[in-house]
Amino acid sequence: MNKNYMVSLIAVLVLFLVAYVGGQQGAGLQMVFGIIVPYLAIILFVVGFVRRVMSWARSAVPFRITTTCGQQPSLPGFKQAKIDNPSTTFGVIVRMLLEIVCFRSLFRNTRMNLTKGKMTHQLELFLWIGALAFHYAFFVVIVRHLRFFTEPVPFFVTALENVDGFFRLEVLYDAVQAGLPGVYLSGLVLLVAVIYLFLRRVFIPQVRYISLANDFFPLFLIIAIALTGIFMRYVSKVDITAIKELAMGLVTFHPTIPEGVHALFYAHIFLVSVLLAYFPFSKLMHLGGIFLSPTRNMTGNSRQVRHVNPWNYPVKVHTYDEYEDDFREKMVEAGLPVVKMPEEQA
């Protein structure tokens, strides 16, 4: 059994139990998990995110170190790959947009397999689909939750809810008609996608070998967040009005703890707070790092523009012509080739 994911799983279970027990009516810790912890988490997230991005932004990159997958602009007979190896700002923007929106480099990722004694390369389509589904579902879930923090609810949130709720599972249609809340596809896709990403790290030996506890911890956190959210919507009876009152109090800086908020909600918001506080100090910071990656956001124009390192210390160099002037006769005696013979010099 992999101890890395067991440590992460136990840590998430402990966090959930602490918040669930503390959120009970008799525990008296609702203010801690409903107000203090979320505020601290948001402060840690914002400060940590900004500090991390600013440290990357201050890092000087004098040379073009772009990751290229195509032909650089060269002689007229060679066609340039304007997206894979852009030499203009517009090409870089297109490349970055495809990378951020479509995960283009992940789509082109390949896996080596030994088949019948031959090495073959296969596309990692399932990884690309899983990652794309996870990120887009997560984005939709976050946007949908804006209805708890805004009044009136923006039109795009309502429109997204209608589209997301339109894809209802047929097996649950009768139950939905009977009065149960509508099924949001994004929540189910998020849960399935993050479970797939976890199972991939467990069952693929090469991926399991390089997976650490800090790789499993955010996955378990997101699984717990998704499960608690799904349970509150479809199984447990929670007071939506009280939850929105609490959320609006946090946003307007007039925090209050309404009566009737289920302990499961405090566990849910506590896990979200832990994820926010953990975010800037983890690999999840690729959300901001992708925009500052010099291998992606720089033009590949090293053949058109000469890039000189600004940190070069001005030193006096000894050119080859000067070297030959100093040692020409000895070089000739040793049989070494010279550009100018001694008599030519004379």
C-alpha positions as CSV (number, residue, x, y, z in Angstrom):
1,M,0.0,0.0,0.0
2,N,1.3,3.4,-1.0
3,K,2.0,5.3,2.2
4,N,2.0,8.7,0.4
5,Y,-1.7,8.6,-0.5
6,M,-2.6,7.0,2.8
7,V,-1.1,9.9,4.7
8,S,-2.9,12.4,2.6
9,L,-6.2,10.5,2.9
10,I,-5.9,10.3,6.7
11,A,-5.1,14.0,6.8
12,V,-8.2,14.9,4.9
13,L,-10.4,12.6,7.0
14,V,-9.1,14.2,10.1
15,L,-9.7,17.7,8.8
16,F,-13.3,16.7,7.8
17,L,-14.0,15.2,11.2
18,V,-12.6,18.2,13.1
19,A,-14.8,20.6,11.2
20,Y,-17.9,18.4,11.3
21,V,-17.6,17.9,15.0
22,G,-16.8,21.5,15.6
23,G,-19.7,22.6,13.5
24,Q,-22.3,20.8,15.7
25,Q,-24.7,23.1,17.5
26,G,-23.3,22.1,20.9
27,A,-19.7,22.5,20.1
28,G,-19.8,26.3,19.9
29,L,-17.1,26.5,17.1
30,Q,-19.4,27.7,14.3
31,M,-17.8,31.2,14.3
32,V,-14.3,29.6,14.0
33,F,-15.2,27.4,11.0
34,G,-17.7,29.8,9.4
35,I,-16.0,33.2,9.8
36,I,-12.4,33.1,11.2
37,V,-11.0,30.2,9.1
38,P,-12.5,31.4,5.8
39,Y,-11.1,35.0,6.3
40,L,-7.7,33.6,7.2
41,A,-7.7,31.3,4.2
42,I,-8.6,34.1,1.8
43,I,-5.8,36.3,3.2
44,L,-3.3,33.4,2.8
45,F,-4.5,32.7,-0.7
46,V,-4.3,36.3,-1.9
47,V,-1.0,37.2,-0.2
48,G,0.6,33.9,-1.1
49,F,-0.6,34.0,-4.7
50,V,0.6,37.6,-5.2
51,R,4.0,36.9,-3.6
52,R,4.5,33.8,-5.8
53,V,3.6,35.6,-9.0
54,M,5.7,38.7,-8.2
55,S,8.7,36.5,-7.5
56,W,8.3,34.9,-10.9
57,A,7.7,38.3,-12.6
58,R,11.0,39.7,-11.1
59,S,13.0,36.8,-12.5
60,A,14.9,38.1,-15.4
61,V,15.0,36.0,-18.6
62,P,17.5,37.6,-21.0
63,F,17.5,34.7,-23.5
64,R,14.8,33.0,-25.5
65,I,14.3,29.6,-24.0
66,T,11.0,28.7,-25.6
67,T,9.8,25.1,-25.8
68,T,9.5,24.5,-29.6
69,C,7.7,21.8,-31.5
70,G,8.1,23.1,-35.0
71,Q,10.3,24.9,-37.5
72,Q,11.7,28.3,-36.5
73,P,11.6,31.1,-39.1
74,S,14.6,30.5,-41.3
75,L,15.3,30.4,-45.1
76,P,12.5,31.0,-47.6
77,G,12.3,27.3,-48.5
78,F,11.4,26.2,-44.9
79,K,7.9,26.7,-43.7
80,Q,7.6,28.1,-40.2
81,A,5.4,26.6,-37.6
82,K,3.8,29.9,-36.5
83,I,2.0,28.5,-33.5
84,D,4.4,25.9,-32.2
85,N,7.4,28.2,-32.8
86,P,6.0,31.7,-32.9
87,S,8.2,34.7,-33.8
88,T,5.6,37.3,-33.3
89,T,3.6,38.5,-30.3
90,F,0.3,37.5,-32.0
91,G,1.7,33.9,-32.5
92,V,2.6,33.8,-28.8
93,I,-0.9,34.9,-27.8
94,V,-2.5,32.2,-30.0
95,R,-0.1,29.6,-28.5
96,M,-0.8,30.7,-24.9
97,L,-4.6,30.7,-25.6
98,L,-4.6,27.2,-27.0
99,E,-2.5,26.1,-24.1
100,I,-4.7,27.6,-21.4
101,V,-8.1,26.8,-23.0
102,C,-7.4,23.5,-24.7
103,F,-4.3,22.1,-22.9
104,R,-2.6,21.7,-26.3
105,S,0.7,20.4,-25.0
106,L,-1.0,17.8,-22.9
107,F,-3.1,16.7,-25.9
108,R,0.2,16.1,-27.8
109,N,1.7,14.1,-24.9
110,T,2.7,10.6,-25.8
111,R,3.4,7.4,-23.8
112,M,6.0,4.9,-24.7
113,N,5.1,1.2,-24.6
114,L,7.0,-2.0,-25.4
115,T,4.8,-3.9,-27.8
116,K,6.0,-7.3,-29.2
117,G,9.6,-6.2,-28.7
118,K,9.1,-2.8,-30.4
119,M,8.9,0.6,-28.8
120,T,5.7,2.4,-29.7
121,H,4.3,5.8,-28.9
122,Q,0.6,6.3,-27.9
123,L,-1.3,9.5,-27.3
124,E,-2.4,10.1,-23.7
125,L,-6.0,11.0,-24.7
126,F,-7.6,9.8,-21.5
127,L,-5.3,12.0,-19.4
128,W,-6.1,15.0,-21.7
129,I,-9.8,14.3,-21.5
130,G,-9.7,13.8,-17.7
131,A,-7.7,17.0,-17.1
132,L,-9.9,19.0,-19.4
133,A,-13.1,17.7,-17.8
134,F,-11.7,18.3,-14.3
135,H,-10.7,21.9,-14.9
136,Y,-13.8,23.0,-16.8
137,A,-16.1,21.3,-14.3
138,F,-14.3,23.0,-11.5
139,F,-14.6,26.3,-13.2
140,V,-18.4,25.8,-13.7
141,V,-18.9,24.8,-10.1
142,I,-17.0,27.9,-8.9
143,V,-19.1,30.2,-11.2
144,R,-22.3,28.6,-10.0
145,H,-21.4,29.2,-6.4
146,L,-21.4,32.9,-7.1
147,R,-25.1,32.9,-6.5
148,F,-24.4,32.6,-2.8
149,F,-22.1,35.7,-2.8
150,T,-24.1,38.1,-5.0
151,E,-27.5,39.8,-4.7
152,P,-29.0,40.1,-7.3
153,V,-27.5,37.0,-8.9
154,P,-25.7,38.0,-12.2
155,F,-27.4,36.9,-15.4
156,F,-24.4,34.8,-16.5
157,V,-24.6,32.7,-13.3
158,T,-28.3,32.0,-13.9
159,A,-27.7,31.2,-17.5
160,L,-24.8,28.8,-16.6
161,E,-27.0,27.1,-14.0
162,N,-29.7,26.6,-16.6
163,V,-27.3,25.0,-19.1
164,D,-25.6,22.9,-16.4
165,G,-28.9,21.7,-15.0
166,F,-30.3,21.0,-18.5
167,F,-28.3,17.8,-18.8
168,R,-30.3,15.7,-16.4
169,L,-29.8,12.0,-16.0
170,E,-32.9,10.1,-17.3
171,V,-32.8,7.7,-14.4
172,L,-33.2,10.6,-12.0
173,Y,-35.8,12.5,-14.0
174,D,-38.8,11.1,-12.2
175,A,-37.1,11.8,-8.8
176,V,-36.4,15.4,-10.0
177,Q,-39.9,15.9,-11.0
178,A,-41.1,14.6,-7.7
179,G,-39.4,17.5,-5.9
180,L,-35.8,16.7,-5.5
181,P,-33.3,19.3,-6.7
182,G,-32.2,19.2,-10.3
183,V,-29.0,17.4,-11.2
184,Y,-26.0,19.5,-12.1
185,L,-23.7,17.8,-14.5
186,S,-20.6,19.8,-13.5
187,G,-20.6,18.4,-9.9
188,L,-20.7,14.8,-11.1
189,V,-18.1,15.4,-13.8
190,L,-15.8,17.0,-11.3
191,L,-16.1,14.1,-8.9
192,V,-15.6,11.5,-11.6
193,A,-12.6,13.4,-13.2
194,V,-10.7,13.9,-9.9
195,I,-11.3,10.2,-9.0
196,Y,-9.8,9.2,-12.4
197,L,-6.8,11.5,-11.8
198,F,-6.3,9.8,-8.4
199,L,-6.7,6.3,-9.7
200,R,-4.2,7.1,-12.5
201,R,-1.6,7.9,-9.9
202,V,-2.3,4.7,-8.1
203,F,-2.5,2.1,-10.8
204,I,0.1,3.3,-13.3
205,P,3.5,2.2,-11.9
206,Q,5.5,5.0,-13.5
207,V,3.2,7.7,-12.2
208,R,2.9,6.1,-8.8
209,Y,6.7,6.0,-8.5
210,I,7.0,9.8,-8.8
211,S,3.8,10.7,-6.8
212,L,4.3,12.2,-3.4
213,A,2.0,13.0,-0.6
214,N,1.6,16.5,-1.8
215,D,0.3,15.2,-5.1
216,F,-2.5,13.2,-3.4
217,F,-3.5,15.7,-0.8
218,P,-5.2,18.3,-3.1
219,L,-6.9,15.4,-4.9
220,F,-8.4,14.1,-1.7
221,L,-9.3,17.6,-0.7
222,I,-11.3,18.2,-3.9
223,I,-12.9,14.8,-3.6
224,A,-14.1,15.6,-0.1
225,I,-15.3,19.0,-1.2
226,A,-17.2,17.5,-4.1
227,L,-18.7,14.7,-2.0
228,T,-19.8,17.1,0.8
229,G,-21.3,19.4,-1.7
230,I,-23.2,16.6,-3.5
231,F,-24.4,15.2,-0.2
232,M,-25.7,18.6,0.9
233,R,-27.6,19.1,-2.3
234,Y,-29.1,15.7,-2.9
235,V,-29.2,13.9,0.4
236,S,-28.9,16.1,3.5
237,K,-31.4,18.8,4.4
238,V,-29.6,22.1,4.6
239,D,-31.0,25.6,4.9
240,I,-30.0,27.4,1.7
241,T,-31.3,30.7,2.9
242,A,-29.1,30.5,6.0
243,I,-26.1,29.5,4.0
244,K,-26.5,32.5,1.7
245,E,-27.0,34.8,4.6
246,L,-23.7,33.6,6.0
247,A,-21.9,33.9,2.6
248,M,-23.3,37.4,2.0
249,G,-22.1,38.4,5.5
250,L,-18.6,37.3,4.7
251,V,-18.6,39.2,1.4
252,T,-20.0,42.4,2.9
253,F,-17.6,42.2,5.9
254,H,-20.6,41.9,8.2
255,P,-20.2,38.3,9.2
256,T,-22.9,36.5,11.1
257,I,-23.8,32.9,12.0
258,P,-27.4,32.2,11.2
259,E,-29.4,29.6,13.0
260,G,-30.0,26.2,11.4
261,V,-26.8,25.9,9.4
262,H,-25.9,22.2,9.1
263,A,-22.6,20.9,10.5
264,L,-21.8,19.4,7.1
265,F,-21.7,22.9,5.6
266,Y,-19.0,23.9,8.1
267,A,-17.0,20.9,7.1
268,H,-17.5,21.8,3.5
269,I,-16.4,25.4,3.9
270,F,-13.5,24.4,6.1
271,L,-12.2,22.0,3.4
272,V,-12.5,24.8,0.8
273,S,-10.6,27.1,3.1
274,V,-7.8,24.5,3.5
275,L,-7.6,24.2,-0.2
276,L,-7.4,28.0,-0.6
277,A,-4.7,28.3,2.0
278,Y,-2.7,25.4,0.6
279,F,-3.0,26.6,-3.0
280,P,-0.2,29.2,-3.2
281,F,2.3,26.8,-1.7
282,S,1.6,23.8,-3.9
283,K,1.8,22.7,-7.5
284,L,-1.7,24.1,-8.0
285,M,0.0,27.4,-8.6
286,H,0.3,26.4,-12.2
287,L,-2.9,28.5,-12.5
288,G,-0.7,31.6,-12.3
289,G,2.6,30.1,-13.4
290,I,1.4,29.3,-16.9
291,F,1.1,33.0,-17.8
292,L,4.7,33.6,-16.6
293,S,6.3,30.5,-18.1
294,P,9.2,31.8,-20.3
295,T,9.1,28.5,-22.3
296,R,5.6,29.5,-23.4
297,N,5.3,33.3,-23.4
298,M,8.4,34.2,-25.4
299,T,8.9,34.5,-29.1
300,G,11.3,32.2,-30.8
301,N,13.2,34.9,-32.8
302,S,16.8,34.1,-31.9
303,R,17.8,34.0,-35.6
304,Q,16.3,37.4,-36.2
305,V,17.5,39.2,-33.0
306,R,20.8,38.9,-31.2
307,H,20.1,38.5,-27.5
308,V,23.0,39.6,-25.3
309,N,23.1,38.6,-21.6
310,P,22.8,41.9,-19.7
311,W,24.7,40.4,-16.7
312,N,27.9,39.8,-18.7
313,Y,30.8,41.3,-16.8
314,P,32.9,43.6,-19.1
315,V,36.2,41.7,-19.4
316,K,39.1,42.2,-21.7
317,V,39.2,39.3,-24.1
318,H,42.2,37.9,-25.9
319,T,41.2,37.4,-29.5
320,Y,42.7,34.7,-31.7
321,D,44.4,37.3,-33.9
322,E,46.2,38.7,-30.8
323,Y,47.0,35.1,-29.6
324,E,48.6,34.3,-33.0
325,D,50.5,37.6,-33.0
326,D,52.0,36.6,-29.7
327,F,52.8,32.9,-30.5
328,R,53.1,32.8,-34.3
329,E,56.7,31.8,-34.5
330,K,56.4,29.1,-31.9
331,M,53.3,27.8,-33.6
332,V,55.1,27.5,-36.9
333,E,58.0,25.8,-35.3
334,A,55.6,23.3,-33.7
335,G,53.9,22.7,-37.1
336,L,50.6,24.3,-36.1
337,P,48.6,26.0,-38.8
338,V,48.5,29.8,-38.7
339,V,46.5,32.4,-40.6
340,K,49.5,34.6,-41.4
341,M,53.0,33.3,-41.9
342,P,55.9,35.3,-40.3
343,E,57.1,36.6,-43.6
344,E,53.5,37.8,-44.5
345,Q,53.5,39.6,-41.2
346,A,56.7,41.3,-42.0
